[in-house]
Amino acid sequence: MKRLSSFKQRLRIGIGLVVAATVIYALSVAGLAAADTTSQPEAKPEKKAEAKAKKLSGSDLYAVHCNRCHAERYPTEFNAAQWKTLMLHMRVRANLPAAQAKLILKYMQEEAGN
C-alpha cells in the first residue's frame, strides 16, 4: 500500500512538471509570436539554409558540418551505397537540412571508393 501511495505522489509531481513546462512553452511561443508581428517579416530559416547551401559546394558543406563532431573521413573510405546509409544516419544526428545533405551525399558518392 505504501508503494502505491509513493507511486501516486511521484505521478502527481510528474504531471505537475509537465503542466508547468507546457505553460512555460506556451508563454514563450506567444511571446515570440508577439515579437514577430512587430518586426519586419524575414525569410524563413529553411529558405536561408537552402540559399546558403546553393552557395556552398558539397565538399564545403562536408567540411563545415562533419568537423563539428568528429574528424573528417576520406570519401574513398566507403563506397557510394555505404555513404548513402551513413548520410541518412548523420543527417538526423547533425540536424542537416535536406538540400545540404543532398549536396554532401552527392560529393561523397562522386569521390567514393567503389
N, C-alpha and C positions, 0 to 999 in steps of 0.2 A: 504494500500500500504506500509505503514511504517512497519507493522508487517511482510510482506513478505520479505522485504529487510533485516530486522533483522534476520529472519529465514535463508535466503540465506547466510548471513555473518557467522552465527553460524555453518551452514552446511559446509562452506568452511574451517573454523577453525577446525572443527571435522575431515574433510577429511585430512587436513594437518597434524593433530596429528597422524592419523592412518598411513599415509605415513611415517612420521618421525619414528614412533615406528617400522614399518616394516623394514626400512633401518637399524635401530639400531639392531634389532633382526638378520637380515641377516648378518651384520658385526660381531656380536658376535658368530653366528654359524660358519661363515667362520674362525674366529679366533680359535675357539675350534677345528675345523676340521684340521687346520694347526698344532695346538699343538698336536693333536692326532697322526699325521703322524710322528712327530719327536720323540715321546716317544715310549716305548716298548708296544706292544699290551697287554691289560689286559683282564681278564674275563669280560663278560657282567654283568652289575649290576643285571639283572634278575637271572643270574646263581649264583651270590654271595648270593642273597637273598634266593634262593632255597637251597643252601648249608647250610646256617645258619639255615633255617627252619628245615632241616633234623637233625641238631644237637640239636635243642631245642624242647622240648615237647610242646603239645598244652597248657598245664597249664602254662608253662614258657612264651610262646608267649602271652598268655592272660594277664599275669601279666605285661609284658613289654609294650604291646601296649595299653591296655584298661585303664591302670593307667595314661596315658598321659593326658587324657581329663576329666576323671571322676573317682569316687571311683569304685572299682571292685564290681560286682554283684555276688551273690552266684549262682552257676549253678542250684541249686534247686528252684530258684525263678520262672523259666519258664519251660515249657515242651519242648520236642525236636523240635516240629514244630515251636514254638514261637522263639526258639533260631535260627532256620534257617532263619526266617524272619528278626530277629534282625541282624544277621551276614551279610545278603545281604545289609542292610542299612549301617551298621558300616564299612563294607569293603570299601565302596565308601567314606564314611566320613573320615576314617583313612588312606585311600590310602594303604591298605594292599595288598601284593602280593597274588595271588590265592593260592599258596601252603601253605602259613602261615594261610590264612583264613580257609582253609580246616582243618588244624590241630586244630585250635582253635574251630571250629564248632564241630569237632569230640569229643574233650574233653568236651565241654559244653553239647552236646547231651548225652554222656555216663553218665555224672553226673547229668543230668536234673531230675527235679521232675515231673515225669509222673503220 
